[in-house]
Amino acid sequence: MLRYILNMLITLLSAVSAVIASIYLSRFAVKYLNTSDLEIWFLMVASIPFINLLDLGASVICPRQIALARVASIKNKLNVVIKTYLVSVVVILFLFFVFVSIGLTVSSHYFWRDSSLYWVLIFFIAASLFRVLGNAIQSIVFSLDMNIYDKLIKLFASIIVAGFASGFLNSGMGLYSIPFAWCIATFFTSVVSMFLIKKITPNLWGTSKYDYKFFLEVKGPILQYLCTAIPGLLVFNLTPYMIAYSLASEYTIQFSLVQQVVNAVLIASSISTIVLTPKLSKLFIDNKKQMKKLVFFNVELVGSVSLLAFLFLYLNIDYIISLWINKEIHIDKIFLIIYFLGVFLEVQQTSLTSICMTTGYYGYSKITIKSAILVICTMLPFISWVGLPGAALSIVISQLLTCHPHNFKVAIERFELGYLLYIKSFFRLIILGGGII
């Protein structure tokens, strides 16, 4: 029990530290970068989740494959799986770097002539891919049941990135600051992770061989993971690019600052789901009646926490940002209302999605693809129509027409919650929010 509580606390601390590090870095970025460089900074940060997909679904695929290898009767099976996975990731990252480098070289020759930006992007891509490799190595530590070590490594990595990047910004390194900091942190995490892996697989590189059949076994789960993850990222992480394309740089900066504050709310509202998920997964088999009550309790708790947080942010966002970056930036209140509504709907349905996936349901790829297509098709017209609030309006419409009703329907039917309970919960949240306002 003590180990479980310690595990949860370190997991939470690791997640919180990543958000705090991002917020801390933004303060230095706003202080030391001009408006155009600051826009590029935030756009580079927004691209990270897409680049991270090159780890072949490490957090999803590795735990199961390594667990199967550890109980297999085949000699050196674990070593073969780990070596094959790491070599495959290295090959994919190298090919991706070559492809992107050629693309940037050709585009810079024909479409833009800023050589300084070219080298910034090349180094950013190289550092990002090195970081992905580090994440892939670290995912093996997690998959080998060393979760506490995994989260401690992530915690120290966040501290290293924040410390070095802020120092580099202060010394005038500009847009090179965060890629350099990633390289330093990734070197640290990779060395420590490989040391931990070698303790369990001492002959990892000596006796094992690369096994191409590994991909024949996992290509299905990898494709399913990508088909769900990519559209999901497009809904929110593509937004700053569309804003940058349609509006002045200051609006991209405004959205990115708001998004970082929202990330803190997402972590706070997800705590109950993280804590309850193992118990809910067990109750789905043992006691569905009790699970039904606990799932509904979690929905109301997540909804209440996120609602109160968004109301607080709406009333104090300008003060929070000025205190945070020591600079006055006024955020459009209409945009805030619409965007907070979109994220509120997202938080509600993803809390149920996470629980459903732990019980063995994974059928979210089609609805997520529909949601992404709807956002891509509507966001640019809406932005040209009403400006920054149009980006948020596109997200809300996408949520209301696709993921929110569909994913709630799946959970209601899977856990036998009943639609009346959902309606009651929805109106209670409206009354709570209205009373506070």
N, C-alpha and C positions, 0 to 999 in steps of 0.2 A: 504493500500500500504506500509506504514511504517513497519507494522508488517511482511509483506511478505519479505521485504528487510532485516529486522533484522533476520528473520528466516533463510534466505539463507546465510547471513554472519556468523551466529553462526554454521550452518551446515558445511560450508566450514572450519571455524576455528577448529571445532571439528575433522574433517577428517585430516586436516593438522597437528594438534597437535599429533594425533596418529602416523603419519609418523615421525615427529620430535622426539617424544619420543623413537621410535624404533631406529632411527639413533643415538640418544644420548646414548642409552643403549649399542649399539654395540661398541661404542668407549671404554666404561668401560670394556665390555666383552673381547675385544681384549687386553686390558691393563692388566687385572688381571687373565685371564684364559690361560692355556697352549693350544697347538694346538689340542690335542685330546678332551679336555673338550670344547673348542670353537666349534669344529665340532658338538658335542652333543648338545650344546646350540642352534646352528642354526637349527639343525634337530628338536629339540623340538619346536622351534618357527614355523617351517614349518608345524608341525602337528596341530597347533591351528585351522585353518579353517575346518579341518575334524572333530575335536572334537566339534566345534561350531554347527555342524549339528544336534547334540542331542537336541537342543532347539525346535525341531519339526517345523522348519521354522517360527520362531517367527516373523521375519520382514515381512513375506509374509502372513501367515495364521491369526495371531492375529488381525491385523487392520480390516479385513473384518468381522471376527466372532464377535468381540466386537462391531463393528458398527451395525451389525444385532441385537445383544442382546440389544443395547441401544434403538432401536426403536420397539422392540418386546413388545407386550401387556402382556406377561407372567410375573407374579410377581417374582422379584429377579432373572430374567434371566441373567442379567449382572454378578451378584455375582456368580451364578452357573458356567458360562462360565470361569470366571477368576479362581475360585477355582479349577475347574476340570482341567484346563490347567496346573496350577502350581503343583498340586498334581501329575499329569501324568508325568510332566518333572522330578520331584523328584524321582519317582519310576524308570523311565528309566535311570536316572543318577546313581542311586544306583545299579541297575542290571548291568549296563555297568562297574561300578567300580569293582564289584565282579568278573565279567567275565574276565576283563583285569588283575586284581590282580592274579587270578588263572593262567592265561596264563603266566604272568611274573614269577611267582613262579616256575611253571613247567619248563619253558625254562631256567631259571637261574640254576636250578638243573642239567639239562641235557646238556645244550649248552654253558653256560658261568657262571663263578664263582665269578664275581666281585660283592661282596655284597654291596659296596658303591654305585655303579651304580644302583643296584636294588632298594635301598631306595630312591635314587634321582628320579627314574622313577615313583615309587609308589606315592611319594609326589607330583610330577609334575602332574600325572593323577588326584589325589584328588583335587589339587588346580585348575586345568583346569576345572573340572566338577563343582566345586563351582563357578567358573567364568561364566560358561554356565548358571547356575541357576540365577546368578545375571543379566546376559543379558536377560534371559527370563522374570524376574520381571520388568526389565527396558523397555522391549518391550511393556508391558502393559501401561506404562506411555505414550509412543509414540502413542499407539493405542487409548488412551483416549484423543487425540488431545492436548497433552502437549508437542509438539515437541521441543519447545525452552528449556523447563526444561530437556528433554531427552538429547539434545545435550550439554547443560551445564554440566550435570552429566558426560557425556562421556569425556568432556574436562578436568574436574577436576580429573577424574579417570586416564587419561593419565599422568597428572602431578604427581599424587600420585605414580603410578607405576614407572615412570622414577626416581623420587626422592628417593624412598625407595630402589628400585633395585640397583641403582648406589651406594647408601650408604652401602647396604649389600655386594656388590662386593668389595667395598673398605675395608670393615671390615673382608674379608676373608671367606665369606659364600659360595662362588663359585656357583655351579649349583643350589643351593637352593635359590639363591637370587631372581630370577624372580617369582617362585611360591609363596614365602612369600609375595612379593610385590603385587601379584594378590589377595591374601587372604585379605590383608589390604584394597586394593582399592574396592574389591567386597563387603566387609562388609559395607563400606561407601555408595556405590551406592545402595545396597539393602535396607539399612535403610532409605535413602532419598526417594527412589522409593516407598517403602511401605507406607511411610508417605503421599506421594502425592496420591497414590491409595486410601488410607483410607479416604481421603477428599471427594472422589466421591462415594466410596462404603463403608460407615462406618460400615455396618453389614456383611462384607465379610465372616468372619469365623463363625459368630454366627447363621445365619439363612439359609445359603445355604448348599446344599448337593452335593456330587460328582455325576456326571452324565456320566455314561459310554457311553451313546448314542452320546455324543459329538464327539467321534472318528468316529462313523459311518457317521457323517456329514462331517468331514474334512479329512478322510483318503485318499480320491481321490486327493485333492489339495496337501496334504503332500507328497504323493508318486510321484506326478508329479514334485513337487519342488525338491525332492531328486534325481529323475532321471535326472534332468537338472543340479543340483548343483554339485553332486559327480563327474560325468565325467569332468565337467569344472574345478574342483579343481585338478583332476588327471593330466591335461595337464601341469600345471605349478608347483603345490605344490608337486608333486611326483618327480620332477626333482632332487632336492638336495639329495634325498634318493638313486636314481639311480647313481648319481655321487659319493656319499659316498661308495656305493657298489663296484664301478668299479675303482675308482681313489684314490689317496692319500688324506688325510684330507685337505691339503692346497687348493685343487680345490673346495671342498665343501664350504670352507670359501670364496674363490674368488667369486663363484656364488652367495652366500648369500649376500655378500656386494653389488654386482652389482644389485641384485634384490631389495634391499632396496632403492637404488638410483632410480631405475626404478619405484618403487611405487610412488615416488614424481612426476615423469613425468605423471603417470597414473592419479593422482589427478588433476594436472594442465590441462591436456587435457580433463578431464571430466567435467570441470566447466561449459562450454557452454551448454553441454547436460543437466546437472542438472538444470541450469537456464531456458532453453528453453522448457524442457519437459512438464510442466503444460500447457504452451501456445500451444504447438504442439498437445497435447492431445485434447484440445478444438477445435483447427483449423481442426482436422481430421473430426469433426462433422460439423463445420460451414463453413469452407472455405478451401477445399482441394487444390485449386490452390495456395493460399498463403502458405499453409503448405508445398507444394512441393518445393517452393523456399527456405523456411526456413530450411527444412531438408537438402537440397543440400548445403546451406550456412554452416550449422553445420558440415557436412561431410568434407568440405574443411578446415574449421577452426580447427577442431580436428586433421585432417591430417597434417596441416601446423605446429600447435603448437608442436605436438609429433615429427614431422620430425626435426624441428629446435632444440628441446631439445635433441634428440638422437645424432644429429650431434655435438652439443656442448659437450655432455658426451663423445662421441668417441674421440674427440680431447683433452679432459682434464681429463679423468677418473683417470689416475694414480695420477695426482696432487690433484684431489678432495679427493681421498681415503687417500692419505698420509696426507693431511691437516685434514681430518676427524678423522682418528684413530691414527695419529702421528706415522705411520709406513709405510715403503715402501713395497707396494705390486703391482707387475706388472701384469696387466690383458692381456691375449691373445687377440690381436687385431682381429684376424680372428673370434674368438668366439664372440667378441663384435659386429662385423658387422652382423653376422648371427643372433645372439640373438636379437639385436635391430630391425632387419627386422621382426622377428617373432612377437615381441611385438607390432611393428608398425601395422602389419596386424591385430593383435588382437584388438588394440585400435579402428581402423577404423570400424570393423564389430560390436564390442560390443556397440559402440555409436548408431548404427542403431538398434541393438537388443533391447536396453533399450527403444527407442522410440516406436518400434513396440509393445513391451509388454504393454506400457501405453495405446495403442489403442486397446488392447484386443487380441493380437496374442501371443500364448504361445508354438507354435509347434517347440521347439528347442531341445527336449530331444534326439531324434533319432540321429540327426547330431552331437550333443555333445558327445554322447556315441561312435559314429564312430571315432570322433577325438581322444578321450581318448584311444580307442583300438589301433589306429594307432601309437600314441605316445608310449604306453606301449610295443608294438611289435617291434618298430624300435630303441628306444633310447639306450638300452643296446648294440645291435650290432654296432650302429653308434659310441658310446663312445669307444668301444673296437677297432674300426677302426681308428678314427682320434682324440680320446681323448676328451677334454672338448668341442671343437666346434661341436662334434657329437651330444651332448645333444641339442644344439641350432638348429642344422640341422633337427633333428627329429620334433621339434616344428614348424619350418617353413614349412616343407613338410605337416604336419598335417593341418596347417592353409590353405595352398594353395589347398589342395585336399578336404577339408571338410567345415569348418565353414565360411571361408572368401567368397568363391563364393556362397555358399548356402544362407548365411544370407544377403548378398548383393542382391541376386536374389529376396529373399522374400521382402526386403524393396523396391527395384525398382518396383516390380509388385504391392505391396500394396499401395505405394504412387505415382505410375505412374511417376517415375522419368525419365525413359528412359535410355537405356544402353549407349547411346552416351554421356550423361552427366557424367556418371561414367568414361568412357574412357578419356574424356577431363580432368576431375579432376585428374585422375591417372597420366596422362602425365604432367600436370601442376606441380604436386608434384615432379616428376622426374626432371623436368627442374629446379625447385626451389632448390632441393637438389644438383644437379649437378653444378648449378651456385655458390652456397655457397662453395662447395668443391674446 
